[in-house]
Amino acid sequence: MVAAKHASIWHVPAVTQATLAAFIGEGDLARHVRKMRAVYAERHDVLIAADWLRPVPSVAGMHVCALLPGSVQAADVMPIAAEAGIGFQSKAFHAEPTPGPECLIFGFGLIERQDIETALRGLARALNQSRHLRTQRSARLENHGVFPALARVATRSGDHSSVATPARQGAW
């Protein structure tokens, strides 16, 4: 009977409401929000600091959208990155196809800072690997200096393998 009532009237149980009221009233919510703002700001800053990533400016949210260099296609990069355990979404996941540059969307709410750094190095390697798969396009991009910058990032850690293995499974 209780389950049927809850399913039909959509009210939150009184004990849940009382718990939330105490959480807010005792200042725990405000402390949590202050703490998490700093954590998320640090993660956001790591993402936008990647000198080869071209982030779309934003001031809110827990995602960063970054434009792909030149004529690189998200569909070419995603399977290579997935093999390395790096996941992200393309704009096609969220919107109808539109003309213009391809972009990748990174969520940073559930990934630690050091894992973001590892994943960015792996993503740089995936972008370089996708370059080799699309040799005609890459010749034009290489002439503009896009991929040499990615090569520097991909090898910055001293790991010269073709793909990264993130510190945690499921990083991006």
Residue frames as a rotation matrix with the C-alpha (Angstrom) as fourth column:
MET 1
0.573 0.819 0.000 0.00
0.819 -0.573 0.000 0.00
0.000 0.000 -1.000 0.00
VAL 2
0.444 -0.489 -0.751 2.85
0.143 -0.789 0.598 2.41
-0.884 -0.373 -0.281 0.88
ALA 3
-0.629 -0.721 0.290 4.63
0.367 0.053 0.929 1.66
-0.685 0.690 0.231 -2.39
ALA 4
-0.162 0.662 0.732 1.44
0.976 -0.002 0.218 2.28
0.146 0.750 -0.646 -4.36
LYS 5
0.757 0.439 -0.484 0.91
0.549 -0.829 0.107 5.60
-0.354 -0.347 -0.868 -2.58
HIS 6
0.035 -0.843 -0.537 4.47
0.039 -0.536 0.843 6.75
-0.999 -0.050 0.014 -3.32
ALA 7
-0.698 -0.289 0.655 4.15
0.604 0.255 0.755 5.71
-0.385 0.923 -0.004 -6.97
SER 8
0.018 0.838 0.546 0.91
0.976 -0.132 0.171 7.60
0.216 0.530 -0.820 -7.41
ILE 9
0.870 0.442 -0.218 1.46
0.485 -0.844 0.230 10.92
-0.082 -0.306 -0.949 -5.59
TRP 10
0.361 -0.818 0.447 5.16
0.546 -0.204 -0.813 11.58
0.756 0.537 0.373 -6.22
HIS 11
0.822 -0.102 0.560 5.86
-0.461 -0.697 0.550 12.91
0.334 -0.710 -0.620 -2.74
VAL 12
-0.222 -0.941 -0.256 9.21
-0.258 0.309 -0.915 12.47
0.940 -0.137 -0.311 -1.13
PRO 13
0.306 0.340 -0.889 9.03
0.677 0.579 0.454 10.47
0.670 -0.741 -0.053 2.14
ALA 14
0.919 0.155 0.362 9.06
-0.116 -0.771 0.626 12.60
0.376 -0.617 -0.691 5.30
VAL 15
0.708 -0.705 -0.043 12.25
0.349 0.297 0.889 10.97
-0.613 -0.645 0.456 6.61
THR 16
0.003 -0.695 0.719 14.07
0.999 -0.023 -0.027 11.91
0.035 0.719 0.694 3.39
GLN 17
0.445 0.241 0.862 12.80
0.330 -0.939 0.092 15.48
0.832 0.244 -0.498 3.64
ALA 18
0.997 -0.063 0.054 13.88
-0.071 -0.328 0.942 15.70
-0.042 -0.943 -0.331 7.30
THR 19
0.402 -0.904 0.148 17.34
0.728 0.414 0.546 14.34
-0.555 -0.112 0.825 6.47
LEU 20
-0.034 -0.381 0.924 17.81
0.880 -0.450 -0.153 16.86
0.475 0.807 0.351 3.67
ALA 21
0.739 0.368 0.564 16.57
0.084 -0.881 0.465 19.70
0.669 -0.296 -0.682 5.88
ALA 22
0.874 -0.472 -0.114 19.12
0.151 0.040 0.988 18.76
-0.462 -0.881 0.106 8.56
PHE 23
0.132 -0.849 0.512 21.89
0.955 0.247 0.162 18.47
-0.264 0.468 0.843 5.94
ILE 24
0.080 -0.023 0.996 21.09
0.587 -0.807 -0.066 21.98
0.806 0.590 -0.051 4.71
GLY 25
0.848 0.417 0.327 20.33
0.012 -0.632 0.775 23.49
0.530 -0.653 -0.540 8.13
GLU 26
0.791 -0.595 -0.144 23.57
0.315 0.194 0.929 22.30
-0.525 -0.780 0.341 9.71
GLY 27
0.523 -0.575 -0.629 25.62
-0.670 -0.734 0.113 23.80
-0.527 0.362 -0.769 6.87
ASP 28
-0.051 -0.577 0.815 26.75
0.104 0.809 0.579 20.48
-0.993 0.114 0.019 5.42
LEU 29
0.605 0.314 0.732 25.40
0.736 0.131 -0.665 21.26
-0.305 0.940 -0.152 1.96
ALA 30
0.963 -0.262 -0.061 27.20
-0.268 -0.922 -0.280 24.61
0.017 0.286 -0.958 1.82
ARG 31
0.203 -0.934 0.293 30.47
-0.601 0.117 0.791 22.96
-0.773 -0.336 -0.538 2.94
HIS 32
0.087 -0.117 0.989 30.06
0.500 0.864 0.058 20.23
-0.862 0.490 0.133 0.33
VAL 33
0.864 0.289 0.412 29.37
0.499 -0.379 -0.779 22.74
-0.069 0.879 -0.472 -2.45
ARG 34
0.751 -0.648 -0.128 32.43
-0.623 -0.759 0.190 24.85
-0.220 -0.063 -0.974 -1.50
LYS 35
-0.006 -0.782 0.623 34.65
-0.309 0.594 0.743 21.76
-0.951 -0.188 -0.245 -1.43
MET 36
0.170 0.131 0.977 33.39
0.685 0.696 -0.213 20.39
-0.708 0.706 0.029 -4.73
ARG 37
0.987 0.117 -0.114 33.65
0.015 -0.757 -0.653 23.74
-0.163 0.642 -0.749 -6.53
ALA 38
0.320 -0.944 -0.085 37.39
-0.815 -0.320 0.483 23.69
-0.483 -0.085 -0.871 -5.84
VAL 39
-0.203 -0.361 0.910 37.73
0.041 0.926 0.376 20.04
-0.978 0.113 -0.173 -6.90
TYR 40
0.489 0.489 0.722 35.80
0.714 0.251 -0.654 20.55
-0.501 0.835 -0.227 -10.13
ALA 41
0.915 -0.219 -0.340 37.60
-0.327 -0.894 -0.306 23.81
-0.237 0.391 -0.889 -10.91
GLU 42
-0.031 -0.983 0.180 40.94
-0.625 0.160 0.765 22.01
-0.780 -0.089 -0.619 -10.67
ARG 43
-0.166 0.034 0.986 39.76
0.488 0.871 0.052 19.24
-0.857 0.490 -0.161 -13.00
HIS 44
0.836 0.520 0.178 38.35
0.438 -0.436 -0.786 21.80
-0.331 0.735 -0.592 -15.44
ASP 45
0.669 -0.635 -0.388 41.62
-0.611 -0.766 0.201 23.74
-0.424 0.102 -0.900 -15.39
VAL 46
-0.265 -0.758 0.596 43.64
-0.155 0.644 0.749 20.59
-0.952 0.106 -0.288 -16.18
LEU 47
0.197 0.429 0.881 41.48
0.775 0.482 -0.408 19.98
-0.600 0.764 -0.238 -19.24
ILE 48
0.954 0.271 0.131 41.62
0.291 -0.721 -0.629 23.48
-0.076 0.638 -0.766 -20.63
ALA 49
0.504 -0.837 -0.215 45.35
-0.515 -0.491 0.702 23.80
-0.693 -0.243 -0.678 -19.93
ALA 50
0.144 -0.443 0.885 46.21
0.592 0.755 0.281 21.16
-0.793 0.483 0.371 -22.54
ASP 51
-0.286 -0.348 -0.893 48.00
-0.272 -0.864 0.424 23.33
-0.919 0.364 0.152 -25.11
TRP 52
-0.995 -0.083 -0.053 46.84
-0.077 0.314 0.946 21.19
-0.062 0.946 -0.319 -28.04
LEU 53
-0.379 0.926 -0.007 43.18
0.913 0.372 -0.168 21.09
-0.153 -0.070 -0.986 -26.99
ARG 54
-0.904 0.136 0.406 40.95
0.026 -0.930 0.368 23.87
0.427 0.343 0.837 -28.28
PRO 55
-0.606 0.702 -0.375 38.22
0.742 0.329 -0.584 24.17
-0.287 -0.632 -0.720 -25.61
VAL 56
-0.139 0.687 0.714 35.00
0.476 -0.586 0.656 26.00
0.868 0.431 -0.245 -26.30
PRO 57
-0.861 -0.257 0.439 34.72
-0.202 -0.618 -0.759 28.77
0.467 -0.743 0.480 -23.68
SER 58
0.237 0.929 -0.285 32.32
0.246 0.226 0.942 28.04
0.940 -0.293 -0.175 -20.83
VAL 59
-0.530 -0.395 0.750 31.92
-0.549 -0.514 -0.659 29.16
0.646 -0.761 0.056 -17.24
ALA 60
-0.023 0.593 0.805 29.55
-0.943 0.255 -0.215 26.55
-0.332 -0.764 0.553 -15.85
GLY 61
0.783 0.459 -0.420 28.90
-0.572 0.796 -0.197 22.84
0.244 0.395 0.886 -15.88
MET 62
0.297 -0.643 0.706 30.93
-0.496 0.529 0.689 19.71
-0.816 -0.554 -0.162 -15.42
HIS 63
0.533 -0.160 0.831 31.80
0.705 0.628 -0.331 19.12
-0.469 0.762 0.447 -19.07
VAL 64
-0.115 -0.572 -0.812 34.31
-0.334 -0.748 0.574 20.65
-0.936 0.337 -0.105 -21.45
CYS 65
0.825 0.312 0.471 33.70
0.368 0.337 -0.867 20.73
-0.429 0.888 0.164 -25.18
ALA 66
-0.048 -0.909 -0.414 36.86
-0.211 -0.396 0.894 20.90
-0.976 0.130 -0.173 -27.27
LEU 67
0.762 0.264 -0.591 37.19
-0.594 -0.078 -0.801 21.36
-0.257 0.961 0.097 -31.01
LEU 68
0.551 -0.577 0.603 39.17
0.520 0.803 0.293 18.73
-0.653 0.152 0.742 -32.87
PRO 69
-0.212 -0.720 -0.661 42.15
-0.211 -0.627 0.750 19.95
-0.954 0.299 -0.019 -34.87
GLY 70
-0.797 -0.258 -0.547 41.72
-0.535 -0.121 0.836 20.49
-0.282 0.959 -0.041 -38.59
SER 71
-0.065 0.778 -0.624 39.66
-0.887 0.241 0.393 17.90
0.456 0.580 0.675 -40.40
VAL 72
-0.964 -0.250 -0.097 40.00
-0.166 0.841 -0.515 15.18
0.210 -0.480 -0.852 -37.75
GLN 73
-0.054 0.988 -0.146 36.72
-0.509 0.099 0.855 13.32
0.859 0.120 0.497 -37.33
ALA 74
-0.118 0.099 0.988 35.46
-0.983 0.128 -0.130 12.19
-0.140 -0.987 0.083 -33.93
ALA 75
0.850 0.524 0.059 34.34
-0.504 0.840 -0.200 8.90
-0.154 0.140 0.978 -35.48
ASP 76
0.506 -0.750 -0.426 37.98
-0.101 0.439 -0.893 8.16
0.857 0.495 0.147 -36.39
VAL 77
-0.411 -0.733 0.542 39.37
-0.580 -0.248 -0.776 8.99
0.703 -0.634 -0.323 -32.95
MET 78
0.237 0.618 0.749 36.73
-0.967 0.077 0.243 7.40
0.093 -0.782 0.616 -30.70
PRO 79
0.944 0.150 -0.295 37.47
-0.137 0.989 0.063 3.70
0.301 -0.019 0.953 -31.44
ILE 80
0.089 -0.984 -0.151 41.22
0.230 0.168 -0.959 4.20
0.969 0.051 0.242 -31.06
ALA 81
-0.446 -0.191 0.875 40.73
-0.689 -0.550 -0.471 6.04
0.571 -0.813 0.114 -27.76
ALA 82
0.577 0.744 0.337 38.24
-0.801 0.433 0.414 3.40
0.162 -0.509 0.845 -26.57
GLU 83
0.646 -0.424 -0.635 40.85
0.182 0.893 -0.412 0.67
0.741 0.150 0.654 -27.13
ALA 84
-0.482 -0.869 0.111 43.06
0.174 -0.219 -0.960 2.62
0.859 -0.443 0.257 -24.72
GLY 85
-0.260 0.460 -0.849 40.24
0.954 0.260 -0.152 2.89
0.151 -0.849 -0.506 -22.16
ILE 86
-0.888 -0.037 -0.458 39.57
0.133 -0.975 -0.178 6.56
-0.440 -0.219 0.871 -22.87
GLY 87
-0.266 0.878 0.399 35.94
0.963 0.225 0.147 7.48
0.039 0.423 -0.905 -23.34
PHE 88
-0.759 0.178 -0.627 34.23
-0.041 -0.973 -0.227 10.73
-0.650 -0.147 0.745 -24.29
GLN 89
0.198 0.870 0.452 31.34
0.686 0.206 -0.698 11.82
-0.700 0.448 -0.556 -26.42
SER 90
-0.826 -0.351 0.441 31.15
0.563 -0.547 0.620 13.68
0.024 0.760 0.649 -29.69
LYS 91
-0.768 0.575 -0.281 28.74
-0.466 -0.803 -0.370 16.51
-0.439 -0.154 0.885 -30.36
ALA 92
-0.560 0.560 -0.611 26.78
-0.509 0.349 0.787 14.09
0.654 0.751 0.089 -32.56
PHE 93
-0.711 0.278 -0.646 25.73
0.584 0.744 -0.323 12.28
0.391 -0.607 -0.692 -29.37
HIS 94
-0.550 0.422 -0.721 23.98
0.554 -0.462 -0.693 15.43
-0.625 -0.780 0.020 -28.12
ALA 95
-0.040 0.484 -0.874 22.80
-0.388 -0.814 -0.433 17.22
-0.921 0.322 0.220 -31.25
GLU 96
0.846 0.349 0.403 21.78
0.273 0.365 -0.890 16.80
-0.457 0.863 0.214 -34.85
PRO 97
-0.082 -0.918 0.389 24.69
0.923 0.077 0.377 16.86
-0.376 0.390 0.841 -37.29
THR 98
0.882 0.268 -0.387 25.65
0.144 -0.936 -0.321 20.38
-0.449 0.227 -0.864 -38.21
PRO 99
0.587 -0.732 0.345 28.34
0.443 -0.065 -0.894 21.83
0.677 0.678 0.286 -40.44
GLY 100
0.634 -0.444 0.633 31.43
-0.670 -0.725 0.162 23.04
0.387 -0.527 -0.757 -38.71
PRO 101
-0.382 -0.918 -0.109 34.29
-0.703 0.365 -0.610 21.62
0.600 -0.156 -0.785 -36.74
GLU 102
0.295 0.352 -0.888 34.03
0.249 0.869 0.427 18.33
0.922 -0.347 0.169 -34.90
CYS 103
-0.150 -0.384 0.911 34.23
-0.812 -0.478 -0.335 18.45
0.564 -0.790 -0.240 -31.13
LEU 104
-0.333 -0.033 -0.942 34.66
0.401 0.900 -0.173 16.10
0.854 -0.435 -0.286 -28.22
ILE 105
0.353 0.508 0.786 32.83
-0.581 -0.539 0.609 16.42
0.733 -0.672 0.105 -24.92
PHE 106
-0.500 -0.624 -0.600 34.64
0.216 0.581 -0.785 15.49
0.838 -0.522 -0.156 -21.71
GLY 107
0.725 0.657 0.209 32.85
-0.115 -0.184 0.976 15.01
0.679 -0.731 -0.058 -18.40
PHE 108
-0.342 -0.940 -0.004 35.07
-0.098 0.040 -0.994 15.59
0.934 -0.340 -0.106 -15.38
GLY 109
0.313 0.571 0.759 32.73
-0.813 -0.253 0.525 14.97
0.491 -0.781 0.385 -12.46
LEU 110
0.921 0.166 0.353 33.83
-0.335 0.798 0.500 11.39
-0.199 -0.579 0.791 -11.78
ILE 111
0.655 -0.756 -0.018 37.46
0.572 0.512 -0.641 11.30
0.493 0.409 0.767 -12.87
GLU 112
0.624 -0.492 -0.607 40.43
0.506 -0.337 0.794 12.26
-0.595 -0.803 0.038 -10.72
ARG 113
0.730 -0.371 -0.574 42.89
-0.515 -0.851 -0.106 14.94
-0.449 0.372 -0.812 -11.82
GLN 114
-0.312 -0.939 0.145 45.79
-0.598 0.313 0.738 12.53
-0.738 0.144 -0.659 -12.37
ASP 115
-0.216 0.315 0.924 43.55
0.556 0.818 -0.149 10.29
-0.803 0.481 -0.352 -14.48
ILE 116
0.857 0.474 -0.201 42.58
0.151 -0.606 -0.781 13.30
-0.492 0.640 -0.591 -16.61
GLU 117
0.284 -0.838 -0.466 46.27
-0.799 -0.476 0.368 14.01
-0.530 0.267 -0.805 -17.26
THR 118
-0.562 -0.461 0.687 46.88
-0.110 0.865 0.490 10.35
-0.820 0.199 -0.536 -18.19
ALA 119
0.203 0.752 0.627 43.81
0.658 0.369 -0.656 10.29
-0.725 0.546 -0.420 -20.44
LEU 120
0.797 0.048 -0.602 44.86
-0.296 -0.838 -0.459 13.51
-0.526 0.544 -0.653 -22.21
ARG 121
-0.287 -0.944 -0.165 48.24
-0.740 0.109 0.664 11.96
-0.609 0.313 -0.729 -23.07
GLY 122
-0.546 0.148 0.824 46.43
0.336 0.940 0.054 8.86
-0.767 0.307 -0.563 -24.35
LEU 123
0.585 0.810 0.036 44.01
0.419 -0.264 -0.869 10.98
-0.694 0.523 -0.494 -26.34
ALA 124
0.386 -0.542 -0.746 46.91
-0.724 -0.679 0.119 12.84
-0.571 0.495 -0.655 -27.95
ARG 125
-0.704 -0.640 0.308 48.34
-0.352 0.691 0.631 9.47
-0.617 0.336 -0.712 -28.98
ALA 126
-0.133 0.749 0.649 44.91
0.613 0.577 -0.540 8.39
-0.779 0.326 -0.536 -30.31
LEU 127
0.739 0.373 -0.560 44.68
-0.122 -0.744 -0.657 11.58
-0.662 0.554 -0.505 -32.36
ASN 128
-0.127 -0.870 -0.477 48.13
-0.852 -0.150 0.502 10.92
-0.508 0.470 -0.722 -33.77
GLN 129
-0.712 -0.093 0.696 47.19
0.100 0.968 0.232 7.33
-0.695 0.234 -0.679 -34.54
SER 130
0.371 0.900 0.230 44.02
0.484 0.024 -0.875 8.48
-0.792 0.436 -0.427 -36.32
ARG 131
0.383 -0.343 -0.858 46.27
-0.658 -0.753 0.007 10.72
-0.649 0.561 -0.514 -38.40
HIS 132
-0.695 -0.717 0.051 48.05
-0.506 0.539 0.674 7.65
-0.510 0.443 -0.737 -39.72
LEU 133
-0.411 0.627 0.662 44.73
0.547 0.750 -0.371 6.07
-0.730 0.210 -0.651 -40.63
ARG 134
0.729 0.674 0.119 43.68
0.538 -0.457 -0.708 9.09
-0.423 0.580 -0.696 -42.69
THR 135
-0.168 -0.986 0.013 46.88
0.787 -0.126 0.604 9.88
-0.594 0.112 0.797 -44.56
GLN 136
-0.204 0.095 0.974 45.36
0.822 -0.524 0.223 12.22
0.532 0.846 0.029 -47.14
ARG 137
0.773 0.558 0.301 43.84
0.293 -0.735 0.611 14.50
0.563 -0.384 -0.732 -44.53
SER 138
0.721 -0.505 -0.475 46.83
0.523 -0.053 0.851 14.34
-0.455 -0.862 0.226 -42.23
ALA 139
-0.210 -0.830 0.517 49.17
0.977 -0.196 0.082 15.67
0.033 0.523 0.852 -44.90
ARG 140
0.120 0.328 0.937 47.20
0.351 -0.897 0.269 18.92
0.929 0.297 -0.222 -44.97
LEU 141
0.951 0.310 0.004 47.08
0.094 -0.301 0.949 19.13
0.295 -0.902 -0.315 -41.16
GLU 142
0.446 -0.857 -0.260 50.76
0.828 0.284 0.483 18.36
-0.340 -0.431 0.836 -40.70
ASN 143
-0.234 -0.511 0.827 51.62
0.800 -0.585 -0.136 21.28
0.553 0.630 0.546 -42.96
HIS 144
0.326 0.447 0.833 49.76
-0.089 -0.863 0.498 23.52
0.941 -0.236 -0.242 -40.51
GLY 145
-0.603 -0.750 0.270 51.65
-0.339 -0.065 -0.939 22.24
0.722 -0.658 -0.215 -37.46
VAL 146
0.359 0.804 0.473 48.67
-0.829 0.042 0.558 20.65
0.429 -0.593 0.682 -35.69
PHE 147
0.898 0.106 -0.426 50.00
0.011 0.965 0.263 17.13
0.439 -0.241 0.865 -35.25
PRO 148
-0.151 -0.981 -0.119 53.57
0.270 0.075 -0.960 17.99
0.951 -0.177 0.254 -34.24
ALA 149
-0.377 0.085 0.922 52.10
-0.773 -0.578 -0.263 19.72
0.511 -0.812 0.283 -31.17
LEU 150
0.711 0.683 0.166 50.10
-0.677 0.602 0.423 16.58
0.189 -0.413 0.891 -30.37
ALA 151
0.534 -0.586 -0.609 53.20
0.239 0.796 -0.556 14.44
0.811 0.151 0.565 -30.78
ARG 152
-0.504 -0.724 0.472 54.99
-0.250 -0.401 -0.881 16.52
0.827 -0.562 0.021 -28.13
VAL 153
-0.003 0.591 0.806 52.09
-0.989 -0.120 0.084 16.00
0.146 -0.797 0.585 -25.71
ALA 154
0.829 0.415 -0.374 51.80
-0.407 0.907 0.104 12.29
0.383 0.066 0.921 -26.43
THR 155
0.371 -0.770 -0.519 55.45
0.475 0.638 -0.607 11.68
0.798 -0.021 0.602 -25.61
ARG 156
0.194 -0.288 0.938 55.80
-0.570 -0.811 -0.132 14.18
0.798 -0.509 -0.322 -22.76
SER 157
0.759 0.172 0.628 55.50
-0.642 0.357 0.679 11.42
-0.108 -0.918 0.381 -20.16
GLY 158
-0.334 -0.940 0.072 58.32
-0.884 0.338 0.324 9.45
-0.329 0.045 -0.943 -21.76
ASP 159
-0.140 0.390 0.910 55.89
0.109 0.919 -0.378 6.71
-0.984 0.047 -0.171 -22.79
HIS 160
-0.584 -0.192 -0.789 56.30
-0.686 -0.404 0.606 6.25
-0.435 0.894 0.104 -26.52
SER 161
-0.698 0.407 0.589 53.65
0.465 0.883 -0.059 3.57
-0.544 0.232 -0.806 -26.99
SER 162
-0.849 0.360 0.385 50.93
0.255 -0.359 0.898 4.15
0.462 0.861 0.213 -29.54
VAL 163
0.190 0.946 0.264 48.12
-0.005 -0.268 0.963 4.28
0.982 -0.184 -0.047 -26.97
ALA 164
-0.571 -0.343 0.746 47.74
-0.678 -0.316 -0.664 5.03
0.463 -0.885 -0.052 -23.27
THR 165
-0.165 0.558 -0.814 46.43
0.561 0.732 0.388 2.85
0.811 -0.392 -0.434 -20.52
PRO 166
0.143 0.269 0.953 44.67
-0.468 -0.829 0.304 5.10
0.872 -0.490 0.007 -18.00
ALA 167
-0.790 -0.515 0.332 45.41
-0.495 0.216 -0.842 4.62
0.362 -0.829 -0.426 -14.33
ARG 168
-0.520 0.701 0.489 41.79
-0.299 0.387 -0.872 3.61
-0.801 -0.599 0.008 -13.72
GLN 169
-0.769 0.387 0.510 39.47
0.637 0.543 0.547 1.55
-0.065 0.745 -0.664 -15.88
GLY 170
0.226 0.964 0.139 36.77
0.974 -0.225 -0.025 3.72
0.008 0.141 -0.990 -17.34
ALA 171
-0.314 -0.355 -0.880 38.75
0.366 -0.901 0.233 6.96
-0.876 -0.249 0.413 -17.29
TRP 172
-0.403 0.410 -0.818 36.68
-0.781 -0.620 0.075 8.96
-0.477 0.669 0.570 -19.69
